Amino acid sequence: MASKSKISKRLQRFVESRACKYEAGSEYERELARLVDEVANVEIADKQRRFFKALSEVIRLRILKLLEVREMCACEVMAALSLTQPNASHHLGILERAGLVKSRKDGKWIFYSIADPELMENMHKLGVL
């Protein structure tokens, strides 16, 4: 990653070239910082990364398809897809952290379901699922 002073010098040269509407490099830096906060926020990008990571594995897509039909106990997901308990927990955890599934505990059993059915419907419309 380039140093702050190197970036500032480049922006100053850009401003001095009259290729942009700003008259001062520092003013332009503030505008870029505002723009980043509005449209390229790191927290939002990280949430999006988790979402797309959750969709990047075939097994997780298969789990979502099962949970679209009905709520399932983790053991049912394991049996249906021939997964080990640690493997099923790993994939269900990724889906849950991404906000795609939710869980509820009933005694010693954990049941999973789709967190946002409308989101799933929209993904079907887009041809994602």
TIVO-2410 file (N, C-alpha, C; in nm, 3 decimals):
# residues 129
REC num residu      c1      c2      c3 atome chaine
REC   1      M   0.085  -0.118   0.000     N      A
REC   1      M   0.000   0.000   0.000    CA      A
REC   1      M   0.089   0.124   0.000     C      A
REC   2      A   0.055   0.224  -0.080     N      A
REC   2      A   0.134   0.346  -0.090    CA      A
REC   2      A   0.120   0.429   0.037     C      A
REC   3      S   0.225   0.503   0.067     N      A
REC   3      S   0.223   0.586   0.187    CA      A
REC   3      S   0.130   0.706   0.167     C      A
REC   4      K   0.083   0.761   0.280     N      A
REC   4      K  -0.009   0.875   0.278    CA      A
REC   4      K   0.054   0.994   0.205     C      A
REC   5      S   0.183   1.021   0.231     N      A
REC   5      S   0.247   1.137   0.168    CA      A
REC   5      S   0.261   1.118   0.017     C      A
REC   6      K   0.286   0.993  -0.027     N      A
REC   6      K   0.297   0.965  -0.170    CA      A
REC   6      K   0.163   0.988  -0.239     C      A
REC   7      I   0.056   0.943  -0.173     N      A
REC   7      I  -0.078   0.962  -0.228    CA      A
REC   7      I  -0.112   1.110  -0.234     C      A
REC   8      S  -0.081   1.184  -0.128     N      A
REC   8      S  -0.108   1.328  -0.125    CA      A
REC   8      S  -0.034   1.399  -0.237     C      A
REC   9      K   0.091   1.363  -0.261     N      A
REC   9      K   0.169   1.424  -0.369    CA      A
REC   9      K   0.107   1.394  -0.505     C      A
REC  10      R   0.063   1.272  -0.525     N      A
REC  10      R  -0.001   1.237  -0.652    CA      A
REC  10      R  -0.129   1.315  -0.673     C      A
REC  11      L  -0.210   1.324  -0.567     N      A
REC  11      L  -0.334   1.401  -0.578    CA      A
REC  11      L  -0.304   1.548  -0.607     C      A
REC  12      Q  -0.201   1.603  -0.543     N      A
REC  12      Q  -0.164   1.742  -0.565    CA      A
REC  12      Q  -0.124   1.763  -0.711     C      A
REC  13      R  -0.047   1.671  -0.766     N      A
REC  13      R  -0.008   1.681  -0.908    CA      A
REC  13      R  -0.131   1.671  -0.997     C      A
REC  14      F  -0.224   1.585  -0.962     N      A
REC  14      F  -0.347   1.570  -1.038    CA      A
REC  14      F  -0.427   1.699  -1.036     C      A
REC  15      V  -0.439   1.760  -0.918     N      A
REC  15      V  -0.511   1.886  -0.904    CA      A
REC  15      V  -0.442   1.995  -0.985     C      A
REC  16      E  -0.309   2.002  -0.975     N      A
REC  16      E  -0.233   2.104  -1.047    CA      A
REC  16      E  -0.244   2.088  -1.198     C      A
REC  17      S  -0.270   1.968  -1.245     N      A
REC  17      S  -0.283   1.944  -1.390    CA      A
REC  17      S  -0.414   2.000  -1.444     C      A
REC  18      R  -0.503   2.041  -1.356     N      A
REC  18      R  -0.636   2.094  -1.390    CA      A
REC  18      R  -0.726   1.986  -1.453     C      A
REC  19      A  -0.692   1.860  -1.428     N      A
REC  19      A  -0.773   1.750  -1.481    CA      A
REC  19      A  -0.896   1.724  -1.394     C      A
REC  20      C  -0.901   1.787  -1.276     N      A
REC  20      C  -1.018   1.773  -1.190    CA      A
REC  20      C  -1.066   1.910  -1.147     C      A
REC  21      K  -1.183   1.915  -1.087     N      A
REC  21      K  -1.246   2.043  -1.053    CA      A
REC  21      K  -1.193   2.106  -0.925     C      A
REC  22      Y  -1.112   2.035  -0.849     N      A
REC  22      Y  -1.065   2.087  -0.721    CA      A
REC  22      Y  -0.941   2.173  -0.739     C      A
REC  23      E  -0.928   2.272  -0.650     N      A
REC  23      E  -0.814   2.363  -0.658    CA      A
REC  23      E  -0.707   2.331  -0.556     C      A
REC  24      A  -0.739   2.247  -0.459     N      A
REC  24      A  -0.641   2.210  -0.357    CA      A
REC  24      A  -0.644   2.059  -0.334     C      A
REC  25      G  -0.525   2.000  -0.322     N      A
REC  25      G  -0.515   1.856  -0.299    CA      A
REC  25      G  -0.583   1.813  -0.172     C      A
REC  26      S  -0.572   1.895  -0.067     N      A
REC  26      S  -0.634   1.858   0.060    CA      A
REC  26      S  -0.786   1.856   0.049     C      A
REC  27      E  -0.841   1.948  -0.029     N      A
REC  27      E  -0.986   1.951  -0.051    CA      A
REC  27      E  -1.030   1.824  -0.125     C      A
REC  28      Y  -0.950   1.786  -0.223     N      A
REC  28      Y  -0.980   1.667  -0.300    CA      A
REC  28      Y  -0.969   1.541  -0.213     C      A
REC  29      E  -0.870   1.536  -0.126     N      A
REC  29      E  -0.855   1.423  -0.033    CA      A
REC  29      E  -0.978   1.409   0.055     C      A
REC  30      R  -1.029   1.520   0.106     N      A
REC  30      R  -1.150   1.516   0.190    CA      A
REC  30      R  -1.270   1.464   0.110     C      A
REC  31      E  -1.281   1.509  -0.016     N      A
REC  31      E  -1.391   1.462  -0.100    CA      A
REC  31      E  -1.380   1.312  -0.126     C      A
REC  32      L  -1.260   1.264  -0.151     N      A
REC  32      L  -1.242   1.120  -0.174    CA      A
REC  32      L  -1.273   1.041  -0.047     C      A
REC  33      A  -1.234   1.093   0.068     N      A
REC  33      A  -1.264   1.026   0.196    CA      A
REC  33      A  -1.415   1.019   0.217     C      A
REC  34      R  -1.486   1.127   0.185     N      A
REC  34      R  -1.632   1.128   0.196    CA      A
REC  34      R  -1.693   1.026   0.102     C      A
REC  35      L  -1.643   1.020  -0.019     N      A
REC  35      L  -1.692   0.925  -0.118    CA      A
REC  35      L  -1.672   0.781  -0.072     C      A
REC  36      V  -1.556   0.752  -0.017     N      A
REC  36      V  -1.528   0.618   0.035    CA      A
REC  36      V  -1.626   0.583   0.145     C      A
REC  37      D  -1.650   0.675   0.238     N      A
REC  37      D  -1.743   0.650   0.347    CA      A
REC  37      D  -1.884   0.621   0.296     C      A
REC  38      E  -1.922   0.687   0.187     N      A
REC  38      E  -2.058   0.671   0.133    CA      A
REC  38      E  -2.075   0.544   0.052     C      A
REC  39      V  -1.980   0.511  -0.035     N      A
REC  39      V  -2.004   0.402  -0.129    CA      A
REC  39      V  -1.905   0.286  -0.121     C      A
REC  40      A  -1.795   0.302  -0.051     N      A
REC  40      A  -1.696   0.194  -0.044    CA      A
REC  40      A  -1.653   0.170   0.100     C      A
REC  41      N  -1.749   0.179   0.190     N      A
REC  41      N  -1.724   0.162   0.332    CA      A
REC  41      N  -1.670   0.021   0.360     C      A
REC  42      V  -1.565   0.012   0.439     N      A
REC  42      V  -1.499  -0.116   0.463    CA      A
REC  42      V  -1.589  -0.214   0.538     C      A
REC  43      E  -1.672  -0.167   0.631     N      A
REC  43      E  -1.761  -0.257   0.704    CA      A
REC  43      E  -1.866  -0.317   0.611     C      A
REC  44      I  -1.920  -0.234   0.522     N      A
REC  44      I  -2.020  -0.283   0.426    CA      A
REC  44      I  -1.954  -0.381   0.329     C      A
REC  45      A  -1.836  -0.348   0.282     N      A
REC  45      A  -1.765  -0.438   0.191    CA      A
REC  45      A  -1.735  -0.571   0.258     C      A
REC  46      D  -1.702  -0.570   0.386     N      A
REC  46      D  -1.674  -0.694   0.457    CA      A
REC  46      D  -1.801  -0.778   0.471     C      A
REC  47      K  -1.913  -0.714   0.496     N      A
REC  47      K  -2.041  -0.785   0.503    CA      A
REC  47      K  -2.073  -0.848   0.367     C      A
REC  48      Q  -2.048  -0.774   0.260     N      A
REC  48      Q  -2.071  -0.827   0.126    CA      A
REC  48      Q  -1.978  -0.944   0.096     C      A
REC  49      R  -1.853  -0.935   0.143     N      A
REC  49      R  -1.757  -1.043   0.124    CA      A
REC  49      R  -1.807  -1.171   0.190     C      A
REC  50      R  -1.857  -1.159   0.314     N      A
REC  50      R  -1.909  -1.275   0.385    CA      A
REC  50      R  -2.029  -1.336   0.310     C      A
REC  51      F  -2.115  -1.250   0.257     N      A
REC  51      F  -2.232  -1.296   0.182    CA      A
REC  51      F  -2.189  -1.376   0.059     C      A
REC  52      F  -2.099  -1.319  -0.020     N      A
REC  52      F  -2.057  -1.387  -0.142    CA      A
REC  52      F  -1.972  -1.511  -0.113     C      A
REC  53      K  -1.895  -1.507  -0.005     N      A
REC  53      K  -1.819  -1.626   0.035    CA      A
REC  53      K  -1.916  -1.739   0.069     C      A
REC  54      A  -2.024  -1.705   0.137     N      A
REC  54      A  -2.123  -1.806   0.175    CA      A
REC  54      A  -2.184  -1.872   0.052     C      A
REC  55      L  -2.194  -1.800  -0.056     N      A
REC  55      L  -2.253  -1.853  -0.179    CA      A
REC  55      L  -2.150  -1.919  -0.270     C      A
REC  56      S  -2.025  -1.921  -0.230     N      A
REC  56      S  -1.918  -1.967  -0.319    CA      A
REC  56      S  -1.891  -2.117  -0.312     C      A
REC  57      E  -1.961  -2.189  -0.228     N      A
REC  57      E  -1.939  -2.333  -0.214    CA      A
REC  57      E  -2.067  -2.409  -0.252     C      A
REC  58      V  -2.051  -2.512  -0.331     N      A
REC  58      V  -2.164  -2.592  -0.375    CA      A
REC  58      V  -2.242  -2.649  -0.257     C      A
REC  59      I  -2.173  -2.697  -0.157     N      A
REC  59      I  -2.241  -2.758  -0.042    CA      A
REC  59      I  -2.331  -2.657   0.028     C      A
REC  60      R  -2.286  -2.531   0.037     N      A
REC  60      R  -2.369  -2.430   0.103    CA      A
REC  60      R  -2.491  -2.395   0.019     C      A
REC  61      L  -2.475  -2.395  -0.113     N      A
REC  61      L  -2.590  -2.372  -0.200    CA      A
REC  61      L  -2.691  -2.486  -0.185     C      A
REC  62      R  -2.642  -2.607  -0.172     N      A
REC  62      R  -2.730  -2.722  -0.153    CA      A
REC  62      R  -2.803  -2.712  -0.019     C      A
REC  63      I  -2.732  -2.668   0.083     N      A
REC  63      I  -2.796  -2.649   0.215    CA      A
REC  63      I  -2.908  -2.546   0.204     C      A
REC  64      L  -2.881  -2.436   0.136     N      A
REC  64      L  -2.984  -2.332   0.120    CA      A
REC  64      L  -3.107  -2.389   0.048     C      A
REC  65      K  -3.084  -2.470  -0.054     N      A
REC  65      K  -3.196  -2.530  -0.127    CA      A
REC  65      K  -3.281  -2.617  -0.035     C      A
REC  66      L  -3.215  -2.696   0.050     N      A
REC  66      L  -3.290  -2.779   0.145    CA      A
REC  66      L  -3.370  -2.694   0.241     C      A
REC  67      L  -3.308  -2.587   0.292     N      A
REC  67      L  -3.374  -2.503   0.392    CA      A
REC  67      L  -3.484  -2.418   0.330     C      A
REC  68      E  -3.482  -2.401   0.200     N      A
REC  68      E  -3.593  -2.332   0.134    CA      A
REC  68      E  -3.720  -2.416   0.142     C      A
REC  69      V  -3.704  -2.548   0.144     N      A
REC  69      V  -3.819  -2.637   0.150    CA      A
REC  69      V  -3.879  -2.636   0.290     C      A
REC  70      R  -3.789  -2.644   0.391     N      A
REC  70      R  -3.840  -2.642   0.529    CA      A
REC  70      R  -3.724  -2.624   0.626     C      A
REC  71      E  -3.760  -2.588   0.747     N      A
REC  71      E  -3.663  -2.581   0.856    CA      A
REC  71      E  -3.608  -2.721   0.880     C      A
REC  72      M  -3.479  -2.729   0.911     N      A
REC  72      M  -3.417  -2.860   0.935    CA      A
REC  72      M  -3.324  -2.855   1.055     C      A
REC  73      C  -3.322  -2.965   1.126     N      A
REC  73      C  -3.224  -2.984   1.233    CA      A
REC  73      C  -3.088  -3.004   1.167     C      A
REC  74      A  -2.983  -2.964   1.236     N      A
REC  74      A  -2.848  -2.982   1.183    CA      A
REC  74      A  -2.822  -3.128   1.148     C      A
REC  75      C  -2.876  -3.220   1.227     N      A
REC  75      C  -2.854  -3.363   1.200    CA      A
REC  75      C  -2.922  -3.405   1.070     C      A
REC  76      E  -3.034  -3.342   1.036     N      A
REC  76      E  -3.102  -3.372   0.909    CA      A
REC  76      E  -3.018  -3.325   0.791     C      A
REC  77      V  -2.959  -3.206   0.804     N      A
REC  77      V  -2.871  -3.155   0.699    CA      A
REC  77      V  -2.753  -3.249   0.680     C      A
REC  78      M  -2.696  -3.293   0.793     N      A
REC  78      M  -2.584  -3.387   0.788    CA      A
REC  78      M  -2.622  -3.514   0.713     C      A
REC  79      A  -2.734  -3.573   0.751     N      A
REC  79      A  -2.777  -3.698   0.690    CA      A
REC  79      A  -2.812  -3.681   0.542     C      A
REC  80      A  -2.884  -3.575   0.511     N      A
REC  80      A  -2.928  -3.552   0.373    CA      A
REC  80      A  -2.811  -3.535   0.277     C      A
REC  81      L  -2.705  -3.469   0.325     N      A
REC  81      L  -2.591  -3.438   0.237    CA      A
REC  81      L  -2.467  -3.521   0.269     C      A
REC  82      S  -2.483  -3.621   0.354     N      A
REC  82      S  -2.371  -3.709   0.393    CA      A
REC  82      S  -2.249  -3.630   0.443     C      A
REC  83      L  -2.275  -3.540   0.536     N      A
REC  83      L  -2.170  -3.456   0.594    CA      A
REC  83      L  -2.135  -3.505   0.733     C      A
REC  84      T  -2.013  -3.480   0.774     N      A
REC  84      T  -1.977  -3.505   0.914    CA      A
REC  84      T  -2.033  -3.389   0.996     C      A
REC  85      Q  -2.042  -3.409   1.127     N      A
REC  85      Q  -2.093  -3.303   1.214    CA      A
REC  85      Q  -2.007  -3.178   1.206     C      A
REC  86      P  -1.871  -3.189   1.213     N      A
REC  86      P  -1.790  -3.068   1.203    CA      A
REC  86      P  -1.806  -2.995   1.069     C      A
REC  87      N  -1.817  -3.073   0.961     N      A
REC  87      N  -1.832  -3.012   0.829    CA      A
REC  87      N  -1.966  -2.940   0.817     C      A
REC  88      A  -2.073  -3.004   0.863     N      A
REC  88      A  -2.205  -2.940   0.859    CA      A
REC  88      A  -2.205  -2.813   0.943     C      A
REC  89      S  -2.150  -2.821   1.062     N      A
REC  89      S  -2.144  -2.703   1.150    CA      A
REC  89      S  -2.066  -2.590   1.087     C      A
REC  90      H  -1.956  -2.624   1.024     N      A
REC  90      H  -1.874  -2.522   0.956    CA      A
REC  90      H  -1.955  -2.448   0.850     C      A
REC  91      H  -2.022  -2.523   0.762     N      A
REC  91      H  -2.098  -2.461   0.653    CA      A
REC  91      H  -2.220  -2.386   0.704     C      A
REC  92      L  -2.290  -2.444   0.800     N      A
REC  92      L  -2.406  -2.374   0.857    CA      A
REC  92      L  -2.364  -2.246   0.929     C      A
REC  93      G  -2.248  -2.248   0.994     N      A
REC  93      G  -2.196  -2.129   1.061    CA      A
REC  93      G  -2.165  -2.018   0.963     C      A
REC  94      I  -2.104  -2.052   0.850     N      A
REC  94      I  -2.075  -1.952   0.747    CA      A
REC  94      I  -2.204  -1.892   0.694     C      A
REC  95      L  -2.302  -1.976   0.668     N      A
REC  95      L  -2.432  -1.926   0.619    CA      A
REC  95      L  -2.500  -1.837   0.722     C      A
REC  96      E  -2.488  -1.873   0.849     N      A
REC  96      E  -2.550  -1.793   0.955    CA      A
REC  96      E  -2.478  -1.659   0.971     C      A
REC  97      R  -2.346  -1.660   0.970     N      A
REC  97      R  -2.271  -1.533   0.984    CA      A
REC  97      R  -2.295  -1.439   0.866     C      A
REC  98      A  -2.326  -1.497   0.751     N      A
REC  98      A  -2.357  -1.415   0.633    CA      A
REC  98      A  -2.500  -1.363   0.635     C      A
REC  99      G  -2.579  -1.410   0.732     N      A
REC  99      G  -2.717  -1.363   0.741    CA      A
REC  99      G  -2.813  -1.437   0.650     C      A
REC 100      L  -2.770  -1.549   0.592     N      A
REC 100      L  -2.857  -1.623   0.502    CA      A
REC 100      L  -2.946  -1.723   0.574     C      A
REC 101      V  -2.898  -1.777   0.685     N      A
REC 101      V  -2.981  -1.868   0.764    CA      A
REC 101      V  -2.983  -1.821   0.908     C      A
REC 102      K  -3.083  -1.867   0.980     N      A
REC 102      K  -3.092  -1.839   1.124    CA      A
REC 102      K  -3.110  -1.971   1.195     C      A
REC 103      S  -3.077  -1.972   1.321     N      A
REC 103      S  -3.089  -2.096   1.399    CA      A
REC 103      S  -3.173  -2.071   1.522     C      A
REC 104      R  -3.230  -2.180   1.571     N      A
REC 104      R  -3.301  -2.177   1.698    CA      A
REC 104      R  -3.272  -2.309   1.767     C      A
REC 105      K  -3.259  -2.301   1.897     N      A
REC 105      K  -3.228  -2.419   1.976    CA      A
REC 105      K  -3.356  -2.471   2.041     C      A
REC 106      D  -3.374  -2.601   2.035     N      A
REC 106      D  -3.487  -2.667   2.099    CA      A
REC 106      D  -3.430  -2.785   2.176     C      A
REC 107      G  -3.407  -2.765   2.305     N      A
REC 107      G  -3.339  -2.867   2.384    CA      A
REC 107      G  -3.195  -2.880   2.337     C      A
REC 108      K  -3.157  -3.000   2.301     N      A
REC 108      K  -3.020  -3.018   2.253    CA      A
REC 108      K  -3.010  -3.010   2.101     C      A
REC 109      W  -3.122  -2.986   2.034     N      A
REC 109      W  -3.124  -2.981   1.889    CA      A
REC 109      W  -3.119  -2.837   1.841     C      A
REC 110      I  -3.047  -2.816   1.730     N      A
REC 110      I  -3.042  -2.684   1.668    CA      A
REC 110      I  -3.107  -2.694   1.531     C      A
REC 111      F  -3.206  -2.609   1.510     N      A
REC 111      F  -3.280  -2.607   1.384    CA      A
REC 111      F  -3.240  -2.483   1.304     C      A
REC 112      Y  -3.229  -2.501   1.173     N      A
REC 112      Y  -3.189  -2.394   1.083    CA      A
REC 112      Y  -3.301  -2.367   0.984     C      A
REC 113      S  -3.314  -2.240   0.948     N      A
REC 113      S  -3.412  -2.199   0.847    CA      A
REC 113      S  -3.356  -2.079   0.771     C      A
REC 114      I  -3.421  -2.047   0.662     N      A
REC 114      I  -3.381  -1.932   0.582    CA      A
REC 114      I  -3.410  -1.805   0.661     C      A
REC 115      A  -3.313  -1.717   0.670     N      A
REC 115      A  -3.328  -1.594   0.749    CA      A
REC 115      A  -3.419  -1.493   0.680     C      A
REC 116      D  -3.410  -1.484   0.548     N      A
REC 116      D  -3.487  -1.384   0.475    CA      A
REC 116      D  -3.543  -1.447   0.347     C      A
REC 117      P  -3.663  -1.504   0.355     N      A
REC 117      P  -3.722  -1.569   0.237    CA      A
REC 117      P  -3.733  -1.477   0.115     C      A
REC 118      E  -3.756  -1.349   0.138     N      A
REC 118      E  -3.767  -1.254   0.027    CA      A
REC 118      E  -3.635  -1.241  -0.047     C      A
REC 119      L  -3.523  -1.242   0.027     N      A
REC 119      L  -3.391  -1.238  -0.036    CA      A
REC 119      L  -3.372  -1.360  -0.125     C      A
REC 120      M  -3.411  -1.477  -0.075     N      A
REC 120      M  -3.399  -1.600  -0.154    CA      A
REC 120      M  -3.483  -1.591  -0.281     C      A
REC 121      E  -3.602  -1.539  -0.267     N      A
REC 121      E  -3.690  -1.522  -0.384    CA      A
REC 121      E  -3.626  -1.430  -0.487     C      A
REC 122      N  -3.566  -1.321  -0.440     N      A
REC 122      N  -3.498  -1.229  -0.532    CA      A
REC 122      N  -3.377  -1.293  -0.598     C      A
REC 123      M  -3.305  -1.377  -0.524     N      A
REC 123      M  -3.191  -1.447  -0.584    CA      A
REC 123      M  -3.238  -1.544  -0.691     C      A
REC 124      H  -3.355  -1.606  -0.671     N      A
REC 124      H  -3.412  -1.692  -0.774    CA      A
REC 124      H  -3.447  -1.611  -0.899     C      A
REC 125      K  -3.507  -1.496  -0.879     N      A
REC 125      K  -3.544  -1.409  -0.992    CA      A
REC 125      K  -3.421  -1.367  -1.072     C      A
REC 126      L  -3.309  -1.345  -1.002     N      A
REC 126      L  -3.185  -1.306  -1.069    CA      A
REC 126      L  -3.111  -1.424  -1.130     C      A
REC 127      G  -3.160  -1.545  -1.103     N      A
REC 127      G  -3.095  -1.664  -1.154    CA      A
REC 127      G  -2.973  -1.706  -1.075     C      A
REC 128      V  -2.957  -1.653  -0.954     N      A
REC 128      V  -2.843  -1.687  -0.869    CA      A
REC 128      V  -2.863  -1.825  -0.807     C      A
REC 129      L  -2.985  -1.858  -0.772     N      A
REC 129      L  -3.017  -1.990  -0.713    CA      A
REC 129      L  -3.110  -2.067  -0.803     C      A
***
